[in-house]
C-alpha cells in the first residue's frame, strides 16, 4: 500500500510498522496508529488519502483483534511502556556503537528508528522533555553520521 | 455535485473518527 504524497510525513513510520510485522507486532500496531492519527490531521479529505486511511484502519482493527490477548494492545499504559523501552533500547545500542567509534548503516538506522518510535509515543500523550531531547539527538546523529559516511569523512 | 462529494468526504471522515475512537476504547 503506497503512502500518498500528502502523508509523506508518516511514510517512515508506516515502513517501520511493516518491518516489525513479525519481529514485534506491538511496535507495528502503534506505528500504524501514529500513522493513522497523524494522517487524519494531515489530509483525510482527498480520495487517495481517504482510501489509504480506510485501509490502514482495516489493518489496525484486524491487528487489534488478532492481538486481543496482548496487554500492550489492550492497555495503552502497558503499550506506552513497551514502545518507550523499545525506542530506548534502539537508542542505547546506537549510542554505544557511536561512543565505541563503530559507525555503520545499522547504527544509523537504529538512531533513526529510535527517533521515529519517540514520535509514535505521542499517541499516548505529550512527550516528556527527556524523550524530546533523545528524539532530537537521535535524529541529528543519524543524519550527521549518514552524511559523514556518504562523504567519506570520519565522524567526530 | 461539489456539495455531494463534500458530504461524502465528511461522512467518511466521521466514520474514520468513530472507528479510531472505538479502536482506542474511547466510546
Backbone of each chain as ProteinMPNN parsed JSONL, in Angstrom:
{"seq_chain_A": "XXXXXXXXXXXXXXXXXXXXXXXXXXXXXXXXXXXXXXXXXXXXXXXXXXXXXXXXXXXXXXXXXXXXXXXXXXXXXXXXXXXXXXXXXXXXXXXXXXXXXXXXXXXXXXXXXXXXXXXXXXXXXXXXXXXXXXXXXXXXXXXXXXXXXXXXXXXX", "coords_chain_A": {"N_chain_A": [[0.848, -1.194, 0.0], [0.887, 1.985, -1.129], [2.085, 5.027, 0.28], [0.287, 8.025, 0.153], [1.398, 11.149, -1.351], [0.664, 13.393, 0.172], [0.745, 12.455, 2.707], [3.328, 12.068, 3.371], [4.873, 12.654, 5.602], [4.438, 10.603, 7.375], [5.415, 8.344, 6.236], [7.768, 6.934, 6.88], [7.208, 5.943, 9.382], [5.172, 4.199, 8.791], [6.558, 2.417, 7.206], [8.31, 1.417, 9.128], [6.48, 0.05, 10.652], [5.793, -2.041, 8.898], [8.248, -3.353, 8.785], [8.374, -4.376, 11.315], [6.339, -6.149, 11.565], [6.446, -9.012, 11.972], [8.585, -9.288, 13.742], [8.025, -7.645, 16.001], [4.961, -7.242, 16.743], [3.565, -5.431, 18.348], [4.956, -3.036, 18.219], [4.606, -2.604, 15.494], [1.81, -2.22, 15.431], [1.411, 0.182, 16.991], [2.94, 1.983, 15.516], [1.425, 2.124, 13.207], [-0.906, 3.133, 14.295], [-0.061, 5.658, 15.029], [0.509, 6.622, 12.469], [-2.054, 6.646, 11.454], [-3.481, 8.483, 13.129], [-1.968, 10.832, 12.794], [-2.026, 11.047, 10.044], [-4.772, 11.491, 9.605], [-4.994, 14.064, 10.537], [-3.374, 15.406, 8.751], [-4.379, 14.984, 6.071], [-7.469, 13.976, 5.296], [-9.293, 14.163, 3.425], [-8.907, 14.179, 0.583], [-9.471, 11.859, -2.126], [-7.435, 9.833, -2.503], [-6.06, 9.833, -0.087], [-8.106, 9.275, 1.744], [-8.787, 6.683, 0.943], [-6.403, 5.371, 1.506], [-6.236, 5.759, 4.305], [-8.542, 4.463, 5.164], [-7.939, 1.799, 4.545], [-5.749, 1.49, 6.185], [-6.985, 1.711, 8.638], [-8.601, -0.588, 8.576], [-6.594, -2.48, 8.724], [-5.529, -1.91, 11.267], [-7.72, -2.506, 12.93], [-7.967, -5.22, 12.449], [-5.519, -6.132, 13.425], [-5.795, -5.468, 16.117], [-7.763, -7.226, 16.877], [-6.517, -9.692, 16.387], [-4.479, -9.513, 18.241], [-5.68, -9.593, 20.684], [-5.185, -10.779, 23.144], [-2.988, -9.596, 24.147], [-1.48, -7.611, 26.477], [-0.161, -5.201, 25.941], [-1.542, -4.172, 23.857], [-4.216, -4.098, 24.615], [-4.135, -2.557, 26.895], [-3.304, 0.676, 27.079], [-1.416, 1.916, 28.669], [0.443, -0.038, 29.245], [1.246, -0.527, 26.669], [2.466, 1.907, 26.072], [4.739, 1.773, 27.737], [6.004, -0.385, 26.538], [6.647, 0.562, 23.921], [8.25, 2.747, 24.575], [10.382, 1.503, 25.95], [11.406, -0.081, 23.891], [12.196, 1.843, 22.031], [14.172, 3.175, 23.506], [15.977, 1.119, 23.86], [16.893, 0.746, 21.25], [18.035, 3.247, 20.878], [20.079, 3.209, 22.841], [21.678, 1.108, 21.923], [22.645, 2.173, 19.482], [23.905, 4.453, 20.45], [25.896, 3.36, 22.012], [27.441, 2.08, 20.058], [28.258, 4.333, 18.696], [29.768, 5.723, 20.653], [31.795, 3.903, 20.881], [33.1, 4.228, 18.592], [32.26, 2.858, 16.375], [30.988, 3.061, 13.367], [28.316, 2.533, 11.33], [25.851, 1.341, 8.887], [23.751, 0.027, 10.214], [23.739, 1.087, 12.802], [23.085, 3.699, 12.269], [20.541, 3.383, 11.3], [19.347, 2.435, 13.607], [19.47, 4.669, 15.326], [17.8, 6.35, 13.853], [15.388, 4.897, 13.757], [14.812, 4.831, 16.483], [14.232, 7.528, 16.882], [11.913, 7.735, 15.347], [10.195, 6.065, 16.751], [9.989, 7.456, 19.082], [8.493, 9.565, 18.197], [6.146, 8.157, 17.781], [5.356, 7.68, 20.382], [3.838, 9.859, 21.021], [1.185, 9.266, 20.613], [0.199, 8.5, 22.985], [0.046, 10.704, 24.522], [1.42, 13.872, 25.666], [4.908, 14.26, 24.973], [7.673, 13.498, 27.168], [10.145, 15.8, 28.455], [12.654, 14.668, 28.413], [12.38, 12.622, 26.52], [11.878, 14.174, 24.269], [14.357, 15.413, 23.966], [16.005, 13.149, 23.545], [14.938, 12.295, 21.111], [15.533, 14.414, 19.396], [18.339, 14.366, 19.497], [18.894, 11.743, 18.534], [17.881, 11.875, 15.915], [19.455, 13.884, 14.84], [22.025, 12.737, 15.095], [21.749, 10.471, 13.429], [21.455, 11.662, 10.904], [23.826, 13.145, 10.753], [25.93, 11.171, 10.959], [25.265, 9.59, 8.784], [25.695, 11.404, 6.661], [28.456, 11.855, 6.992], [29.519, 9.276, 6.429], [28.683, 9.019, 3.833], [30.148, 11.016, 2.581], [32.666, 10.129, 2.953], [33.943, 10.894, 5.281], [35.349, 10.969, 8.621], [33.304, 10.556, 11.411], [33.122, 12.928, 14.087]], "CA_chain_A": [[0.0, 0.0, 0.0], [1.756, 3.163, -1.234], [1.657, 6.174, 1.092], [0.095, 9.197, -0.716], [2.369, 12.225, -1.146], [0.217, 14.322, 1.231], [1.007, 11.832, 4.015], [4.758, 11.744, 3.341], [5.443, 12.798, 6.95], [4.312, 9.366, 8.168], [5.808, 7.177, 5.437], [8.804, 6.139, 7.557], [6.553, 5.246, 10.499], [4.432, 3.1, 8.168], [7.572, 1.429, 6.799], [8.784, 0.774, 10.357], [5.422, -0.915, 11.013], [5.954, -3.216, 8.021], [9.482, -4.055, 9.165], [8.199, -5.019, 12.622], [5.149, -7.004, 11.492], [6.708, -10.316, 12.594], [9.564, -9.119, 14.811], [7.378, -7.085, 17.186], [3.668, -6.718, 16.274], [3.11, -4.289, 19.168], [5.6, -1.873, 17.595], [3.916, -2.405, 14.209], [0.47, -1.687, 15.709], [1.427, 1.588, 17.421], [3.43, 2.815, 14.399], [0.27, 2.348, 12.317], [-1.845, 4.019, 14.994], [0.502, 7.005, 14.868], [0.288, 6.985, 11.06], [-3.488, 6.889, 11.299], [-3.853, 9.746, 13.809], [-1.29, 11.962, 12.163], [-2.553, 11.102, 8.678], [-6.105, 12.121, 9.626], [-4.821, 15.511, 10.722], [-2.734, 15.963, 7.557], [-5.327, 15.003, 4.949], [-8.399, 12.835, 5.237], [-10.352, 14.606, 2.505], [-8.704, 13.787, -0.817], [-9.822, 10.442, -2.301], [-6.32, 8.886, -2.317], [-5.744, 9.755, 1.348], [-9.226, 8.571, 2.405], [-8.645, 5.264, 0.611], [-5.252, 4.877, 2.26], [-6.553, 5.744, 5.741], [-9.552, 3.415, 5.38], [-7.221, 0.52, 4.533], [-4.913, 1.467, 7.383], [-7.899, 1.449, 9.749], [-8.938, -2.016, 8.479], [-5.418, -3.21, 9.208], [-5.444, -1.704, 12.719], [-8.803, -3.258, 13.584], [-7.626, -6.644, 12.342], [-4.403, -6.387, 14.353], [-6.285, -5.397, 17.496], [-8.49, -8.477, 17.078], [-5.526, -10.773, 16.448], [-3.607, -9.369, 19.423], [-6.582, -9.256, 21.788], [-4.704, -11.31, 24.431], [-1.724, -8.936, 24.449], [-1.721, -6.452, 27.358], [0.38, -3.968, 25.352], [-2.528, -3.661, 22.909], [-5.488, -3.827, 25.296], [-3.943, -1.498, 27.907], [-2.38, 1.627, 26.449], [-0.321, 2.238, 29.591], [1.441, -1.1, 29.026], [1.728, -0.257, 25.317], [3.364, 3.06, 26.184], [5.999, 1.285, 28.307], [6.61, -1.267, 25.533], [7.239, 1.379, 22.844], [9.329, 3.564, 25.144], [11.529, 0.613, 26.199], [11.958, -0.499, 22.599], [12.872, 3.019, 21.454], [15.394, 3.46, 24.26], [16.904, 0.019, 23.571], [17.475, 1.099, 19.945], [18.865, 4.429, 21.1], [21.266, 2.829, 23.605], [22.532, 0.3, 21.043], [23.303, 3.081, 18.542], [24.763, 5.354, 21.228], [27.05, 2.567, 22.427], [28.268, 1.922, 18.861], [28.801, 5.665, 18.429], [30.823, 6.018, 21.626], [32.904, 2.967, 20.662], [33.701, 4.572, 17.306], [31.842, 1.926, 15.311], [29.975, 3.763, 12.572], [27.843, 1.677, 10.226], [24.462, 1.569, 8.488], [22.816, -0.495, 11.201], [23.623, 2.006, 13.944], [22.372, 4.884, 11.769], [19.126, 3.018, 11.241], [18.847, 2.339, 14.986], [19.234, 6.041, 15.796], [16.639, 6.904, 13.163], [14.175, 4.182, 14.216], [14.531, 5.314, 17.842], [13.572, 8.839, 16.78], [10.542, 7.526, 14.836], [9.378, 5.478, 17.824], [9.711, 8.521, 20.057], [7.335, 10.259, 17.604], [4.975, 7.286, 17.997], [4.928, 7.825, 21.791], [2.885, 10.971, 21.163], [-0.214, 8.789, 20.602], [-0.205, 8.295, 24.385], [0.001, 11.993, 25.204], [2.566, 14.743, 25.433], [6.202, 13.633, 25.241], [8.444, 14.076, 28.27], [11.26, 16.623, 27.986], [13.762, 13.738, 28.173], [12.131, 11.96, 25.23], [12.046, 15.183, 23.208], [15.809, 15.576, 23.789], [16.505, 11.911, 22.928], [14.484, 12.278, 19.723], [16.31, 15.417, 18.672], [19.717, 13.878, 19.427], [18.928, 10.552, 17.674], [17.658, 12.292, 14.532], [20.64, 14.63, 14.424], [23.124, 11.775, 14.959], [21.504, 9.638, 12.248], [21.737, 12.492, 9.727], [25.246, 13.521, 10.762], [26.789, 10.014, 10.648], [24.934, 9.211, 7.406], [26.395, 12.333, 5.757], [29.903, 11.605, 7.101], [29.853, 8.047, 5.705], [28.448, 9.28, 2.413], [31.229, 11.864, 2.066], [33.96, 9.515, 3.269], [34.587, 11.595, 6.408], [35.232, 10.27, 9.905], [32.504, 11.338, 12.379], [33.882, 13.388, 15.264]], "C_chain_A": [[0.893, 1.257, 0.0], [1.186, 4.325, -0.408], [1.478, 7.389, 0.161], [1.058, 10.329, -0.344], [1.982, 13.157, 0.012], [0.561, 13.777, 2.634], [2.476, 11.402, 4.15], [5.381, 11.751, 4.75], [5.346, 11.511, 7.768], [4.819, 8.134, 7.414], [6.868, 6.307, 6.133], [8.226, 5.373, 8.754], [5.793, 4.027, 9.964], [5.421, 2.008, 7.732], [8.126, 0.688, 8.028], [7.763, -0.264, 10.828], [5.592, -2.194, 10.199], [7.172, -4.043, 8.443], [9.331, -4.817, 10.484], [7.007, -5.97, 12.683], [5.334, -8.336, 12.245], [7.591, -10.176, 13.832], [8.928, -8.619, 16.107], [6.049, -6.439, 16.763], [3.143, -5.532, 17.085], [3.689, -2.994, 18.594], [4.888, -1.55, 16.278], [2.552, -1.738, 14.431], [0.519, -0.198, 16.065], [2.025, 2.52, 16.35], [2.267, 3.117, 13.46], [-0.738, 3.283, 12.975], [-1.369, 5.471, 14.887], [0.263, 7.511, 13.449], [-1.158, 7.374, 10.816], [-3.864, 8.262, 11.88], [-3.246, 10.959, 13.129], [-1.825, 12.15, 10.746], [-3.911, 11.781, 8.624], [-6.002, 13.635, 9.775], [-4.258, 16.138, 9.448], [-3.702, 16.086, 6.381], [-6.214, 13.766, 4.974], [-9.528, 13.153, 4.257], [-10.15, 14.128, 1.068], [-8.925, 12.275, -0.964], [-8.664, 9.475, -2.032], [-5.949, 8.737, -0.839], [-6.839, 9.009, 2.1], [-9.104, 7.068, 2.187], [-7.508, 4.645, 1.443], [-5.594, 4.729, 3.75], [-7.601, 4.676, 6.081], [-8.871, 2.043, 5.45], [-6.361, 0.368, 5.781], [-5.779, 1.145, 8.61], [-8.322, -0.03, 9.763], [-7.817, -2.859, 9.088], [-5.309, -3.124, 10.735], [-6.506, -2.518, 13.457], [-8.509, -4.756, 13.567], [-6.512, -7.0, 13.331], [-4.886, -6.4, 15.794], [-7.026, -6.691, 17.852], [-7.503, -9.641, 17.268], [-4.689, -10.727, 17.729], [-4.429, -9.096, 20.688], [-6.139, -9.824, 23.146], [-3.383, -10.652, 24.848], [-1.996, -7.646, 25.248], [-1.231, -5.127, 26.758], [-0.579, -3.36, 24.33], [-3.814, -3.272, 23.644], [-5.361, -2.739, 26.368], [-2.883, -0.518, 27.39], [-1.201, 2.014, 27.347], [0.829, 1.235, 29.423], [2.067, -0.905, 27.637], [2.745, 0.872, 25.311], [4.731, 2.598, 26.678], [6.74, 0.423, 27.276], [7.336, -0.443, 24.455], [8.415, 2.203, 23.374], [10.573, 2.704, 25.383], [12.207, 0.224, 24.894], [12.758, 0.647, 21.97], [14.193, 3.272, 22.175], [16.446, 2.366, 24.059], [17.638, 0.303, 22.247], [18.469, 2.249, 20.111], [20.177, 4.026, 21.784], [22.238, 1.992, 22.777], [23.348, 1.233, 20.126], [24.289, 3.983, 19.271], [26.041, 4.629, 21.653], [28.004, 2.354, 21.244], [28.981, 3.239, 18.554], [29.981, 5.954, 19.349], [32.023, 5.084, 21.497], [33.576, 3.214, 19.312], [33.343, 3.615, 16.187], [30.675, 2.568, 14.548], [29.569, 2.889, 11.386], [26.35, 1.922, 10.004], [23.457, 1.161, 9.55], [22.628, 0.453, 12.393], [22.912, 3.301, 13.53], [20.872, 4.591, 11.775], [18.532, 2.926, 12.651], [18.566, 3.725, 15.57], [17.939, 6.58, 15.174], [15.341, 6.233, 13.623], [13.805, 4.628, 15.63], [13.785, 6.647, 17.773], [12.131, 8.692, 16.27], [9.633, 6.987, 15.945], [9.084, 6.499, 18.932], [8.589, 9.426, 19.531], [6.059, 9.481, 17.957], [4.434, 7.423, 19.426], [3.89, 8.928, 21.975], [1.424, 10.498, 21.071], [-0.733, 8.607, 22.035], [-0.306, 9.604, 25.166], [1.273, 12.769, 24.939], [3.886, 14.043, 25.778], [6.901, 14.303, 26.423], [9.599, 14.88, 27.669], [12.45, 15.735, 27.621], [13.592, 13.057, 26.805], [12.271, 12.927, 24.056], [13.538, 15.355, 22.9], [16.423, 14.354, 23.111], [16.166, 11.882, 21.438], [15.319, 13.23, 18.86], [17.748, 14.916, 18.442], [19.826, 12.714, 18.445], [18.782, 10.942, 16.211], [18.887, 13.031, 13.992], [21.815, 13.679, 14.173], [22.97, 10.944, 13.687], [21.876, 10.417, 10.978], [23.238, 12.777, 9.624], [26.14, 12.344, 10.343], [26.527, 9.546, 9.206], [25.71, 10.095, 6.422], [27.907, 12.117, 5.792], [30.273, 10.385, 6.271], [29.712, 8.259, 4.2], [29.609, 10.066, 1.794], [32.626, 11.323, 2.385], [34.704, 10.214, 4.399], [34.407, 10.791, 7.687], [34.387, 11.111, 10.851], [33.346, 11.725, 13.591], [33.174, 12.977, 16.541]], "O_chain_A": [[1.563, 1.555, 0.989], [-0.021, 4.57, -0.398], [2.416, 7.752, -0.55], [1.478, 10.457, 0.806], [2.846, 13.649, 0.738], [0.655, 14.53, 3.604], [2.815, 10.508, 4.925], [6.283, 10.97, 5.05], [6.08, 11.337, 8.741], [4.672, 7.009, 7.893], [6.86, 5.084, 5.989], [8.699, 4.288, 9.092], [5.77, 2.969, 10.592], [5.142, 0.818, 7.877], [8.377, -0.515, 7.972], [8.132, -1.322, 11.338], [5.54, -3.296, 10.744], [7.128, -5.273, 8.456], [10.058, -5.776, 10.743], [6.707, -6.53, 13.737], [4.487, -8.729, 13.048], [7.38, -10.851, 14.839], [9.252, -9.11, 17.189], [6.003, -5.246, 16.462], [2.369, -4.722, 16.574], [2.994, -1.983, 18.497], [4.604, -0.39, 15.979], [2.185, -0.808, 13.712], [-0.241, 0.596, 15.511], [1.668, 3.697, 16.279], [2.137, 4.24, 12.972], [-1.35, 4.119, 12.31], [-2.165, 6.387, 14.683], [-0.129, 8.659, 13.24], [-1.449, 8.309, 10.07], [-4.482, 9.086, 11.207], [-3.91, 11.973, 12.915], [-2.049, 13.277, 10.304], [-4.181, 12.559, 7.709], [-6.805, 14.387, 9.222], [-4.615, 17.263, 9.098], [-3.828, 17.149, 5.774], [-5.761, 12.653, 4.705], [-10.574, 12.504, 4.257], [-11.105, 13.718, 0.409], [-8.613, 11.504, -0.057], [-8.86, 8.427, -1.416], [-5.572, 7.654, -0.393], [-6.55, 8.207, 2.988], [-9.289, 6.278, 3.112], [-7.642, 3.556, 2.0], [-5.285, 3.713, 4.372], [-7.553, 4.063, 7.148], [-9.194, 1.228, 6.314], [-6.254, -0.714, 6.358], [-5.362, 0.404, 9.5], [-8.394, -0.649, 10.824], [-8.051, -3.8, 9.846], [-5.037, -4.118, 11.409], [-6.224, -3.141, 14.481], [-8.766, -5.465, 14.54], [-6.561, -8.04, 13.987], [-4.454, -7.227, 16.598], [-6.93, -7.186, 18.974], [-7.642, -10.455, 18.181], [-4.248, -11.759, 18.236], [-3.954, -8.463, 21.631], [-6.651, -9.406, 24.184], [-2.736, -11.102, 25.794], [-2.65, -6.723, 24.761], [-1.8, -4.068, 27.023], [-0.457, -2.188, 23.975], [-4.426, -2.249, 23.338], [-6.343, -2.081, 26.712], [-1.706, -0.864, 27.284], [-0.132, 2.388, 26.863], [2.006, 1.595, 29.453], [3.27, -1.097, 27.458], [3.765, 0.797, 24.625], [5.76, 2.976, 26.117], [7.964, 0.499, 27.162], [8.489, -0.718, 24.122], [9.442, 2.338, 22.709], [11.687, 3.118, 25.062], [13.434, 0.203, 24.804], [13.854, 0.442, 21.448], [15.211, 3.55, 21.541], [17.647, 2.636, 24.082], [18.851, 0.12, 22.148], [19.574, 2.23, 19.57], [21.255, 4.447, 21.363], [23.454, 2.133, 22.899], [24.566, 1.102, 20.009], [25.382, 4.249, 18.77], [27.126, 5.209, 21.653], [29.223, 2.436, 21.402], [30.159, 3.251, 18.197], [31.048, 6.372, 18.901], [33.126, 5.411, 21.936], [34.504, 2.5, 18.932], [34.031, 3.557, 15.168], [29.541, 2.606, 15.026], [30.399, 2.553, 10.541], [25.68, 2.595, 10.788], [22.452, 1.837, 9.77], [21.526, 0.606, 12.919], [22.224, 3.923, 14.339], [20.055, 5.414, 12.189], [17.376, 3.286, 12.873], [17.547, 3.93, 16.23], [17.103, 7.177, 15.853], [14.331, 6.898, 13.851], [12.625, 4.785, 15.944], [12.826, 6.869, 18.513], [11.238, 9.423, 16.699], [8.475, 7.384, 16.071], [8.069, 6.413, 19.621], [7.825, 9.989, 20.316], [5.049, 10.052, 18.369], [3.232, 7.302, 19.662], [3.151, 8.935, 22.959], [0.516, 11.254, 21.416], [-1.94, 8.566, 22.269], [-0.699, 9.608, 26.333], [2.095, 12.386, 24.106], [3.963, 13.315, 26.767], [6.75, 15.503, 26.655], [9.982, 14.666, 26.519], [13.164, 16.002, 26.654], [14.547, 12.938, 26.038], [12.728, 12.544, 22.979], [13.938, 15.434, 21.738], [17.256, 14.488, 22.214], [16.991, 11.496, 20.609], [15.745, 12.891, 17.755], [18.293, 15.03, 17.344], [20.735, 12.686, 17.616], [19.481, 10.401, 15.354], [19.302, 12.832, 12.85], [22.513, 13.798, 13.166], [23.937, 10.737, 12.954], [22.537, 9.882, 10.087], [23.835, 12.663, 8.553], [27.002, 12.496, 9.477], [27.454, 9.154, 8.498], [26.309, 9.596, 5.469], [28.57, 12.185, 4.756], [31.227, 10.431, 5.493], [30.505, 7.754, 3.405], [30.003, 9.827, 0.653], [33.634, 11.978, 2.12], [35.931, 10.147, 4.481], [33.448, 10.032, 7.83], [34.713, 12.275, 11.08], [34.176, 10.947, 14.06], [33.655, 13.271, 17.635]]}, "seq_chain_B": "XXXXXXXXXXXXXXXXXXXXXXXXXXX", "coords_chain_B": {"N_chain_B": [[-22.973, 18.695, -7.433], [-20.513, 19.147, -6.309], [-21.211, 19.702, -3.626], [-22.293, 17.27, -2.89], [-20.092, 15.533, -3.052], [-18.55, 16.699, -1.062], [-20.098, 16.199, 1.208], [-19.996, 13.426, 1.232], [-17.284, 13.042, 1.696], [-17.082, 14.187, 4.251], [-18.707, 12.472, 5.713], [-17.262, 10.117, 5.527], [-15.016, 10.888, 6.872], [-16.042, 11.231, 9.417], [-16.691, 8.593, 9.884], [-14.165, 7.459, 9.997], [-13.147, 8.798, 12.274], [-14.879, 7.827, 14.235], [-14.352, 5.087, 14.148], [-11.707, 5.138, 14.926], [-11.912, 6.101, 17.535], [-13.338, 3.987, 18.673], [-11.482, 1.952, 18.354], [-9.597, 2.756, 20.158], [-10.913, 2.415, 22.464], [-12.479, 4.562, 23.301], [-15.088, 5.075, 23.006]], "CA_chain_B": [[-22.033, 17.572, -7.359], [-19.495, 19.546, -5.345], [-21.663, 19.561, -2.241], [-22.479, 15.838, -2.604], [-18.799, 14.922, -2.747], [-18.096, 17.225, 0.227], [-20.752, 15.496, 2.315], [-19.467, 12.047, 1.272], [-15.974, 13.133, 2.356], [-17.207, 14.431, 5.688], [-19.251, 11.253, 6.328], [-16.171, 9.152, 5.637], [-14.121, 11.383, 7.92], [-16.711, 10.885, 10.668], [-16.567, 7.153, 10.068], [-12.791, 7.211, 10.451], [-13.013, 9.276, 13.659], [-15.606, 6.907, 15.116], [-13.616, 3.814, 14.209], [-10.494, 5.39, 15.704], [-12.316, 6.191, 18.947], [-13.674, 2.61, 19.094], [-10.213, 1.214, 18.419], [-8.885, 3.178, 21.374], [-11.861, 2.235, 23.582], [-12.918, 5.875, 23.806], [-16.564, 5.119, 23.0]], "C_chain_B": [[-20.964, 17.866, -6.318], [-19.952, 19.312, -3.916], [-21.913, 18.093, -1.879], [-21.129, 15.209, -2.237], [-18.24, 15.442, -1.428], [-18.774, 16.476, 1.363], [-20.336, 14.032, 2.391], [-18.139, 12.051, 2.026], [-16.139, 13.321, 3.852], [-17.819, 13.228, 6.41], [-18.151, 10.219, 6.525], [-15.188, 9.555, 6.736], [-14.705, 11.047, 9.297], [-16.566, 9.406, 10.958], [-15.172, 6.811, 10.59], [-12.619, 7.621, 11.916], [-13.698, 8.318, 14.627], [-14.874, 5.583, 15.27], [-12.349, 3.972, 15.041], [-10.827, 5.432, 17.201], [-12.662, 4.798, 19.495], [-12.413, 1.784, 19.292], [-9.495, 1.505, 19.731], [-9.781, 3.129, 22.607], [-12.318, 3.556, 24.177], [-14.423, 6.056, 23.688], [-17.115, 3.723, 23.274]], "O_chain_B": [[-20.554, 16.992, -5.554], [-19.201, 18.795, -3.09], [-21.77, 17.704, -0.72], [-21.018, 14.463, -1.264], [-17.528, 14.714, -0.736], [-18.136, 16.148, 2.363], [-20.318, 13.449, 3.475], [-17.888, 11.196, 2.875], [-15.43, 12.696, 4.641], [-17.503, 12.977, 7.572], [-18.102, 9.533, 7.546], [-14.613, 8.715, 7.428], [-13.989, 10.641, 10.212], [-16.35, 8.998, 12.099], [-15.012, 5.991, 11.495], [-12.021, 6.889, 12.705], [-13.173, 8.029, 15.703], [-14.784, 5.027, 16.365], [-11.959, 3.061, 15.771], [-10.106, 4.865, 18.023], [-12.324, 4.469, 20.632], [-12.285, 1.027, 20.254], [-8.875, 0.628, 20.331], [-9.469, 3.709, 23.647], [-12.521, 3.672, 25.385], [-14.983, 7.034, 24.183], [-18.331, 3.535, 23.313]]}, "name": "protein", "num_of_chains": 2, "seq": "XXXXXXXXXXXXXXXXXXXXXXXXXXXXXXXXXXXXXXXXXXXXXXXXXXXXXXXXXXXXXXXXXXXXXXXXXXXXXXXXXXXXXXXXXXXXXXXXXXXXXXXXXXXXXXXXXXXXXXXXXXXXXXXXXXXXXXXXXXXXXXXXXXXXXXXXXXXXXXXXXXXXXXXXXXXXXXXXXXXXXXX"}
